[in-house]
Amino acid sequence: MSAVTVYLPELADVEAFVNIMGRFPFEAQLTVGHYVVDAKSIMGIFTLDREQPIRLEVKTADEAQLSALRAAIGKYLFKPVH
């Protein structure tokens, strides 16, 4: 399993993110606090506090798939301001 933090503040971000996640065959979950939803569910994502960074956990050990996923969601990866 691998995890990254994503940020999906806008409706268009959620829609694009779900479309990207749907291209991958593995299971994925999004977590904010104690809330956990399917990362491929647009309705599930709308139940989260999207103003907060969201933890994305994927269930695959395939490095090629992980690399492809990171490239595809690069725009949504959370980059904290220092």
N, CA, C and O atoms as a GROMACS GRO file, in nm:
protein
  328
    1MET      N    1   0.085  -0.118   0.000
    1MET     CA    2   0.000   0.000   0.000
    1MET      C    3   0.089   0.123   0.000
    1MET      O    4   0.199   0.123   0.056
    2SER      N    5   0.041   0.228  -0.063
    2SER     CA    6   0.113   0.354  -0.071
    2SER      C    7   0.016   0.467  -0.042
    2SER      O    8  -0.104   0.454  -0.066
    3ALA      N    9   0.068   0.578   0.012
    3ALA     CA   10  -0.020   0.690   0.046
    3ALA      C   11   0.046   0.822   0.011
    3ALA      O   12   0.168   0.837   0.022
    4VAL      N   13  -0.037   0.918  -0.031
    4VAL     CA   14   0.005   1.056  -0.057
    4VAL      C   15  -0.107   1.147  -0.008
    4VAL      O   16  -0.217   1.100   0.023
    5THR      N   17  -0.078   1.275  -0.001
    5THR     CA   18  -0.179   1.372   0.037
    5THR      C   19  -0.220   1.452  -0.086
    5THR      O   20  -0.135   1.500  -0.161
    6VAL      N   21  -0.352   1.465  -0.105
    6VAL     CA   22  -0.404   1.538  -0.220
    6VAL      C   23  -0.492   1.652  -0.172
    6VAL      O   24  -0.535   1.655  -0.056
    7TYR      N   25  -0.517   1.746  -0.260
    7TYR     CA   26  -0.600   1.862  -0.231
    7TYR      C   27  -0.699   1.880  -0.345
    7TYR      O   28  -0.658   1.896  -0.460
    8LEU      N   29  -0.828   1.877  -0.314
    8LEU     CA   30  -0.934   1.882  -0.415
    8LEU      C   31  -1.037   1.989  -0.378
    8LEU      O   32  -1.151   1.956  -0.344
    9PRO      N   33  -1.000   2.116  -0.384
    9PRO     CA   34  -1.089   2.220  -0.335
    9PRO      C   35  -1.209   2.254  -0.424
    9PRO      O   36  -1.311   2.300  -0.374
   10GLU      N   37  -1.198   2.231  -0.553
   10GLU     CA   38  -1.303   2.273  -0.647
   10GLU      C   39  -1.381   2.153  -0.702
   10GLU      O   40  -1.329   2.042  -0.708
   11LEU      N   41  -1.504   2.178  -0.743
   11LEU     CA   42  -1.588   2.075  -0.805
   11LEU      C   43  -1.518   2.012  -0.924
   11LEU      O   44  -1.518   1.890  -0.938
   12ALA      N   45  -1.458   2.093  -1.010
   12ALA     CA   46  -1.389   2.042  -1.128
   12ALA      C   47  -1.271   1.953  -1.090
   12ALA      O   48  -1.241   1.856  -1.160
   13ASP      N   49  -1.205   1.984  -0.978
   13ASP     CA   50  -1.095   1.900  -0.930
   13ASP      C   51  -1.145   1.762  -0.892
   13ASP      O   52  -1.083   1.662  -0.927
   14VAL      N   53  -1.256   1.757  -0.823
   14VAL     CA   54  -1.314   1.628  -0.780
   14VAL      C   55  -1.351   1.545  -0.902
   14VAL      O   56  -1.318   1.426  -0.909
   15GLU      N   57  -1.419   1.605  -0.997
   15GLU     CA   58  -1.462   1.533  -1.117
   15GLU      C   59  -1.341   1.478  -1.194
   15GLU      O   60  -1.341   1.362  -1.234
   16ALA      N   61  -1.241   1.560  -1.214
   16ALA     CA   62  -1.122   1.516  -1.288
   16ALA      C   63  -1.047   1.408  -1.211
   16ALA      O   64  -1.001   1.310  -1.270
   17PHE      N   65  -1.036   1.423  -1.078
   17PHE     CA   66  -0.967   1.325  -0.995
   17PHE      C   67  -1.037   1.189  -1.003
   17PHE      O   68  -0.970   1.087  -1.019
   18VAL      N   69  -1.168   1.188  -0.991
   18VAL     CA   70  -1.244   1.061  -0.998
   18VAL      C   71  -1.225   0.996  -1.135
   18VAL      O   72  -1.210   0.874  -1.143
   19ASN      N   73  -1.224   1.074  -1.241
   19ASN     CA   74  -1.202   1.019  -1.374
   19ASN      C   75  -1.063   0.957  -1.385
   19ASN      O   76  -1.047   0.850  -1.445
   20ILE      N   77  -0.964   1.021  -1.328
   20ILE     CA   78  -0.828   0.966  -1.329
   20ILE      C   79  -0.823   0.837  -1.249
   20ILE      O   80  -0.770   0.736  -1.296
   21MET      N   81  -0.879   0.839  -1.130
   21MET     CA   82  -0.874   0.720  -1.044
   21MET      C   83  -0.945   0.601  -1.109
   21MET      O   84  -0.905   0.487  -1.089
   22GLY      N   85  -1.049   0.628  -1.185
   22GLY     CA   86  -1.124   0.521  -1.252
   22GLY      C   87  -1.043   0.447  -1.356
   22GLY      O   88  -1.081   0.337  -1.397
   23ARG      N   89  -0.932   0.504  -1.400
   23ARG     CA   90  -0.847   0.438  -1.500
   23ARG      C   91  -0.755   0.334  -1.439
   23ARG      O   92  -0.692   0.257  -1.511
   24PHE      N   93  -0.747   0.329  -1.307
   24PHE     CA   94  -0.656   0.237  -1.240
   24PHE      C   95  -0.733   0.120  -1.179
   24PHE      O   96  -0.841   0.139  -1.123
   25PRO      N   97  -0.676  -0.003  -1.190
   25PRO     CA   98  -0.750  -0.123  -1.148
   25PRO      C   99  -0.750  -0.151  -0.998
   25PRO      O  100  -0.824  -0.238  -0.953
   26PHE      N  101  -0.670  -0.081  -0.921
   26PHE     CA  102  -0.659  -0.113  -0.779
   26PHE      C  103  -0.757  -0.032  -0.695
   26PHE      O  104  -0.811   0.069  -0.739
   27GLU      N  105  -0.779  -0.079  -0.572
   27GLU     CA  106  -0.865  -0.007  -0.478
   27GLU      C  107  -0.792   0.114  -0.424
   27GLU      O  108  -0.670   0.112  -0.409
   28ALA      N  109  -0.867   0.219  -0.394
   28ALA     CA  110  -0.808   0.339  -0.338
   28ALA      C  111  -0.910   0.405  -0.245
   28ALA      O  112  -1.031   0.403  -0.271
   29GLN      N  113  -0.859   0.463  -0.136
   29GLN     CA  114  -0.945   0.528  -0.039
   29GLN      C  115  -0.893   0.668  -0.009
   29GLN      O  116  -0.772   0.694  -0.015
   30LEU      N  117  -0.986   0.757   0.024
   30LEU     CA  118  -0.952   0.891   0.068
   30LEU      C  119  -0.993   0.904   0.214
   30LEU      O  120  -1.099   0.857   0.255
   31THR      N  121  -0.907   0.970   0.293
   31THR     CA  122  -0.933   0.984   0.435
   31THR      C  123  -0.912   1.129   0.479
   31THR      O  124  -0.811   1.191   0.446
   32VAL      N  125  -1.009   1.181   0.553
   32VAL     CA  126  -0.997   1.309   0.621
   32VAL      C  127  -1.045   1.282   0.763
   32VAL      O  128  -1.162   1.251   0.786
   33GLY      N  129  -0.954   1.297   0.859
   33GLY     CA  130  -0.991   1.265   0.997
   33GLY      C  131  -1.029   1.118   1.007
   33GLY      O  132  -0.952   1.031   0.967
   34HIS      N  133  -1.146   1.091   1.061
   34HIS     CA  134  -1.190   0.951   1.072
   34HIS      C  135  -1.287   0.911   0.960
   34HIS      O  136  -1.342   0.801   0.963
   35TYR      N  137  -1.307   0.998   0.862
   35TYR     CA  138  -1.394   0.968   0.749
   35TYR      C  139  -1.312   0.904   0.637
   35TYR      O  140  -1.207   0.956   0.598
   36VAL      N  141  -1.360   0.790   0.586
   36VAL     CA  142  -1.292   0.717   0.479
   36VAL      C  143  -1.394   0.690   0.369
   36VAL      O  144  -1.503   0.640   0.395
   37VAL      N  145  -1.357   0.725   0.243
   37VAL     CA  146  -1.446   0.702   0.129
   37VAL      C  147  -1.367   0.640   0.014
   37VAL      O  148  -1.245   0.647   0.010
   38ASP      N  149  -1.440   0.581  -0.078
   38ASP     CA  150  -1.382   0.526  -0.200
   38ASP      C  151  -1.331   0.642  -0.286
   38ASP      O  152  -1.405   0.736  -0.314
   39ALA      N  153  -1.205   0.635  -0.328
   39ALA     CA  154  -1.145   0.743  -0.408
   39ALA      C  155  -1.202   0.750  -0.549
   39ALA      O  156  -1.171   0.844  -0.623
   40LYS      N  157  -1.283   0.653  -0.587
   40LYS     CA  158  -1.343   0.652  -0.720
   40LYS      C  159  -1.490   0.693  -0.715
   40LYS      O  160  -1.561   0.682  -0.814
   41SER      N  161  -1.534   0.741  -0.599
   41SER     CA  162  -1.674   0.780  -0.579
   41SER      C  163  -1.688   0.931  -0.566
   41SER      O  164  -1.645   0.990  -0.468
   42ILE      N  165  -1.749   0.992  -0.666
   42ILE     CA  166  -1.766   1.137  -0.663
   42ILE      C  167  -1.856   1.177  -0.545
   42ILE      O  168  -1.830   1.278  -0.479
   43MET      N  169  -1.959   1.100  -0.518
   43MET     CA  170  -2.049   1.131  -0.407
   43MET      C  171  -1.977   1.114  -0.273
   43MET      O  172  -1.996   1.194  -0.181
   44GLY      N  173  -1.893   1.011  -0.263
   44GLY     CA  174  -1.817   0.991  -0.140
   44GLY      C  175  -1.724   1.108  -0.112
   44GLY      O  176  -1.714   1.153   0.002
   45ILE      N  177  -1.657   1.157  -0.215
   45ILE     CA  178  -1.563   1.268  -0.198
   45ILE      C  179  -1.635   1.394  -0.152
   45ILE      O  180  -1.580   1.472  -0.075
   46PHE      N  181  -1.757   1.414  -0.199
   46PHE     CA  182  -1.832   1.532  -0.158
   46PHE      C  183  -1.872   1.528  -0.011
   46PHE      O  184  -1.910   1.632   0.044
   47THR      N  185  -1.864   1.414   0.054
   47THR     CA  186  -1.895   1.407   0.197
   47THR      C  187  -1.776   1.449   0.283
   47THR      O  188  -1.791   1.468   0.403
   48LEU      N  189  -1.658   1.463   0.220
   48LEU     CA  190  -1.537   1.500   0.293
   48LEU      C  191  -1.522   1.651   0.304
   48LEU      O  192  -1.578   1.726   0.224
   49ASP      N  193  -1.448   1.695   0.403
   49ASP     CA  194  -1.410   1.836   0.414
   49ASP      C  195  -1.295   1.859   0.318
   49ASP      O  196  -1.179   1.834   0.352
   50ARG      N  197  -1.326   1.905   0.197
   50ARG     CA  198  -1.225   1.918   0.092
   50ARG      C  199  -1.136   2.041   0.109
   50ARG      O  200  -1.043   2.061   0.030
   51GLU      N  201  -1.163   2.121   0.208
   51GLU     CA  202  -1.074   2.234   0.237
   51GLU      C  203  -0.948   2.186   0.309
   51GLU      O  204  -0.850   2.259   0.321
   52GLN      N  205  -0.953   2.064   0.357
   52GLN     CA  206  -0.840   2.003   0.427
   52GLN      C  207  -0.761   1.914   0.331
   52GLN      O  208  -0.817   1.864   0.233
   53PRO      N  209  -0.632   1.895   0.358
   53PRO     CA  210  -0.557   1.796   0.280
   53PRO      C  211  -0.621   1.658   0.301
   53PRO      O  212  -0.666   1.624   0.411
   54ILE      N  213  -0.624   1.580   0.196
   54ILE     CA  214  -0.690   1.450   0.197
   54ILE      C  215  -0.585   1.342   0.174
   54ILE      O  216  -0.505   1.352   0.080
   55ARG      N  217  -0.586   1.240   0.257
   55ARG     CA  218  -0.491   1.130   0.243
   55ARG      C  219  -0.546   1.028   0.143
   55ARG      O  220  -0.656   0.976   0.161
   56LEU      N  221  -0.470   1.001   0.038
   56LEU     CA  222  -0.505   0.899  -0.061
   56LEU      C  223  -0.422   0.776  -0.034
   56LEU      O  224  -0.299   0.783  -0.036
   57GLU      N  225  -0.487   0.664  -0.010
   57GLU     CA  226  -0.419   0.537   0.009
   57GLU      C  227  -0.460   0.443  -0.103
   57GLU      O  228  -0.579   0.424  -0.130
   58VAL      N  229  -0.361   0.384  -0.169
   58VAL     CA  230  -0.389   0.292  -0.278
   58VAL      C  231  -0.339   0.153  -0.240
   58VAL      O  232  -0.240   0.138  -0.169
   59LYS      N  233  -0.411   0.053  -0.288
   59LYS     CA  234  -0.378  -0.085  -0.254
   59LYS      C  235  -0.315  -0.156  -0.373
   59LYS      O  236  -0.378  -0.237  -0.442
   60THR      N  237  -0.189  -0.122  -0.396
   60THR     CA  238  -0.110  -0.190  -0.497
   60THR      C  239   0.036  -0.174  -0.460
   60THR      O  240   0.076  -0.073  -0.402
   61ALA      N  241   0.114  -0.273  -0.495
   61ALA     CA  242   0.259  -0.266  -0.473
   61ALA      C  243   0.331  -0.254  -0.607
   61ALA      O  244   0.454  -0.251  -0.612
   62ASP      N  245   0.254  -0.247  -0.715
   62ASP     CA  246   0.311  -0.240  -0.850
   62ASP      C  247   0.372  -0.101  -0.871
   62ASP      O  248   0.299  -0.002  -0.883
   63GLU      N  249   0.503  -0.094  -0.876
   63GLU     CA  250   0.572   0.034  -0.889
   63GLU      C  251   0.537   0.108  -1.018
   63GLU      O  252   0.530   0.231  -1.020
   64ALA      N  253   0.514   0.034  -1.126
   64ALA     CA  254   0.477   0.098  -1.253
   64ALA      C  255   0.341   0.167  -1.240
   64ALA      O  256   0.322   0.278  -1.289
   65GLN      N  257   0.246   0.100  -1.175
   65GLN     CA  258   0.114   0.160  -1.154
   65GLN      C  259   0.123   0.281  -1.061
   65GLN      O  260   0.058   0.383  -1.085
   66LEU      N  261   0.203   0.270  -0.956
   66LEU     CA  262   0.219   0.382  -0.863
   66LEU      C  263   0.281   0.503  -0.932
   66LEU      O  264   0.240   0.616  -0.909
   67SER      N  265   0.379   0.478  -1.015
   67SER     CA  266   0.444   0.586  -1.088
   67SER      C  267   0.346   0.653  -1.184
   67SER      O  268   0.342   0.775  -1.194
   68ALA      N  269   0.268   0.571  -1.254
   68ALA     CA  270   0.168   0.625  -1.347
   68ALA      C  271   0.063   0.706  -1.272
   68ALA      O  272   0.019   0.811  -1.319
   69LEU      N  273   0.023   0.658  -1.155
   69LEU     CA  274  -0.076   0.730  -1.074
   69LEU      C  275  -0.019   0.864  -1.028
   69LEU      O  276  -0.087   0.966  -1.039
   70ARG      N  277   0.102   0.865  -0.976
   70ARG     CA  278   0.162   0.990  -0.931
   70ARG      C  279   0.170   1.093  -1.044
   70ARG      O  280   0.145   1.211  -1.024
   71ALA      N  281   0.205   1.046  -1.163
   71ALA     CA  282   0.212   1.136  -1.278
   71ALA      C  283   0.073   1.190  -1.313
   71ALA      O  284   0.057   1.309  -1.344
   72ALA      N  285  -0.027   1.103  -1.308
   72ALA     CA  286  -0.163   1.142  -1.346
   72ALA      C  287  -0.226   1.239  -1.247
   72ALA      O  288  -0.304   1.326  -1.287
   73ILE      N  289  -0.196   1.225  -1.119
   73ILE     CA  290  -0.258   1.311  -1.018
   73ILE      C  291  -0.164   1.420  -0.968
   73ILE      O  292  -0.192   1.485  -0.868
   74GLY      N  293  -0.054   1.440  -1.035
   74GLY     CA  294   0.046   1.538  -0.992
   74GLY      C  295  -0.010   1.674  -0.960
   74GLY      O  296   0.034   1.739  -0.865
   75LYS      N  297  -0.107   1.718  -1.037
   75LYS     CA  298  -0.171   1.848  -1.016
   75LYS      C  299  -0.241   1.856  -0.880
   75LYS      O  300  -0.255   1.965  -0.824
   76TYR      N  301  -0.284   1.743  -0.827
   76TYR     CA  302  -0.361   1.739  -0.704
   76TYR      C  303  -0.279   1.704  -0.581
   76TYR      O  304  -0.333   1.703  -0.470
   77LEU      N  305  -0.151   1.674  -0.598
   77LEU     CA  306  -0.068   1.642  -0.484
   77LEU      C  307  -0.050   1.766  -0.396
   77LEU      O  308  -0.023   1.875  -0.446
   78PHE      N  309  -0.066   1.747  -0.267
   78PHE     CA  310  -0.059   1.857  -0.172
   78PHE      C  311   0.086   1.896  -0.150
   78PHE      O  312   0.172   1.814  -0.118
   79LYS      N  313   0.112   2.025  -0.168
   79LYS     CA  314   0.246   2.078  -0.147
   79LYS      C  315   0.237   2.187  -0.041
   79LYS      O  316   0.195   2.299  -0.070
   80PRO      N  317   0.277   2.155   0.082
   80PRO     CA  318   0.265   2.256   0.189
   80PRO      C  319   0.354   2.376   0.164
   80PRO      O  320   0.464   2.364   0.109
   81VAL      N  321   0.307   2.492   0.204
   81VAL     CA  322   0.384   2.616   0.192
   81VAL      C  323   0.467   2.632   0.317
   81VAL      O  324   0.416   2.621   0.428
   82HIS      N  325   0.595   2.656   0.300
   82HIS     CA  326   0.684   2.671   0.418
   82HIS      C  327   0.707   2.816   0.447
   82HIS      O  328   0.778   2.850   0.542
   0.00000   0.00000   0.00000
